[in-house]
């Protein structure tokens, strides 16, 4: 896959928005990409519907709250973009989070942030915002954790491999990072993993990517935890994996490893559905 030329950057009031902007700027320089900074959050009226039942002053207050939030995000974006010619601000979406996945259809990569339930800004988005964007849009997403330092992403990469479409899409999306990485590790789970890791190793070699493979143990309910543990063991700064989920009564039901990593990630994760 060619390097991402179009990146959609999610902006909100969360404490880690600044890190996402800084990473987007770095990727814009590394890959000569165009970045669209898209503010996206639930309106105060959606979060506090009781205001609709109160006086007009209450409605006006929620509208002012929305304006203040967007103005704050706008100011931060322009401070950190610092006139960078590849980073562009766009106005908030009329349909908020529900329109963000639609915008992602027109991007090669989406930059998102892990949900931090302790951050007061967490209420600005549905709890399943990140997974819904990935699953509804089908576009690869680079998700940053809500804690820890974020340095250069992609010096040491861990690939979680399974012979599925989603894993293949994640690996394809990650090739621009894999080709630049100093070390690339690949891990598989279950029985006879060598039979699946060897073809992956051969495939990546055709893209000039040398890969060290690992057997991760049984494919059970603890795969997500062991995957994050291995990422720490090899000192990875990027985890690549498929995003597994299926629709059920208008909602996405996530696979166990996907759910665990989204909840407990300790490093940036590149996911694709």
Secondary structure, 3 states (H helix, E strand, C coil): CCCCCEEEEEECCCCCHHHHHHHHHHHHHHHCCEEEEEECCCCHHHHCHHHHHCCHHHHHHHHHHHHHHHHHHHHHHHHHHCCCCCEEEECCCCCCHHHHHHHHCCCCEEEEECCCCCCHHHHHCCCCHHHHHHHHHCCCEEEECCCCCCCCCCCEEEEECCCCHHHHHHHHHHHHHHCCCCEEEEEECCCCCHHHHHHHHHHHHCCCCCCEEEECCCCCCCHHHHHHHHHHHCCCCEEEEECCEEEECCEEEECHHHHHHHHHCCCCEEEEC
